[in-house]
Structures are given as C-alpha cells and as structure tokens.
Amino acid sequence: MPHKADFSVITNIKEMRINPEGWIDPITVEYGLGMKYNIPSYFWRVKGTEHTFTIPISRFEFLSSGNYGEHFEMVLKKFREDYLEWKNSGFEVEWQREYRDQYNRYILI
C-alpha cells in the first residue's frame, strides 16, 4: 500500500534526476532525512507522487555505496515490474489503483 510521508518534516531535501529503465525519462527523485521508528532514515519519492520509500541511512549507504542514483533506479526498476503485474491483473485492489493513479504518467507500459 502506498506509504505517505509528510515532507514538511523531512530535512535536507535534495533532488536528483535519473533515467530508470522503463520509465518516462528523466524523472526527478526528491529525498531527505527523517526518523522512522526512531531510526535515522532516508525518505524518497518520485517528484509529483505521494508514495514515499524509506530506508535506514546505514542500510542505504551500504546498498548504494554512495551512488544514490543507481540505487533509486534499481528500486524503481523493481517497482515497475510489480506495477506491471498489478496492471496485468487489472489493478484488482484499492491500494493497487492508488499506485496506478500516482504512477501511470511515469511508467512506460
């Protein structure tokens, strides 16, 4: 289900343009710092959407090796695969339709 974060409480917000495979190029990711379950985390989303991805900072740094753009592209590539599965099944449940409404102009079909 879409996770929404209040970006007004996220600090140090930055933007990065990326070109993930299967997405309308380029897209802008906005990301910043916040706390989730008392753990310092990065909060990020495709600009223009509400769904927010979160990941603990230490995990993000380990997985990305400092290459944030590559990490964002990898996650969005996998997200697109899931999205296409939901589409093929007709966006059967409400939370899938929420994703459809947020991402239909960004994901190539």
N, C-alpha and C positions, 0 to 999 in steps of 0.2 A: 504494500500500500504506500502511496506517496507520503513521504515524511517531509513536513514543512517546518522550517526554522525561521525565527524572526531575525532577519539580517540586520535589524536596527541594534541588536545587542552583540553582533559579531564584530570583532575588532580587526584592524589592519586589513581591510578588504582590498584585494587586488583583482585585476582582470588579466586573462590570458586568452589569446586567440589560438585555436587549434583546428586541425583538419582530420577528425576521426573518420576512418573508413566507413562508408555507408551513410554518412551524414551530409546534409547540405553544407557546403564549405563556404567560408570558415564559420565556426561558431565561437562564441565568447563564453568562457567559463569564469565565474566570479567565485572567489574563495577567500576565506578569512579564518580567524582564530576564535574559538569559543570553548565552552565546557560542556561535556556530555557525561552524565553520571560522575561528576567531579573529576573527569579525566580531560586534560587539555587536548583538544581535537581540532582538526580542520573541518570546516563546513564548506561545501561547494555545490554549485548548481550551474546548469546551463542558463545563461542570462536570458530572461524572458519566461522562465518556468518557475514554479514554486517548489517542486520536489528537490529536497536537499540531501545530498550524500554526506555522510560523516565518517571520519576515520581518526583514531587517536594519532596524534602528531608523531609519536615514536614509531608506530606501525607504518605511517605514510612515508616517513623518511627512510625507513628500511626498504619498503617496497619500491619506492621511486628512485632511490639512490640519487636524489637531488634533481631528477628530471621530471618535474611536475607535469609538463605537457604530455609526456609519454604515458604517465600513469593515468591522467584524465582520459586520454584516447583509448587506452586499454579497457578501462572500466566502461566507457561509453560504447565501445565495440561490443562488449558482452551484453550490455543493457539493450542494445539494438537487437541482438539475437533473441533475447527474451521478448522484446516488444513484438517482433515478427511472429513469434509463436502465439502470443496473445491475439494478434491480428488474424492469423490463420484459424484460430478457434472462435473468431467473431467477438473478441473483447467481451467475454461471457459475464464477467462480474463487474460490479461498480468500480472497484479500485483500478481495474484494467482500463475502463473507459476514462477515468481521471487521467491516467498516463497518456492515453490516446489524445485527449483534448489538449494536454500540455505539449506533446512532442510531435504531433502529426505534421507540423510545418518544418521540422528539423531533420526527421529521419527519412531517408530515401527508401522507397518501397520497391 
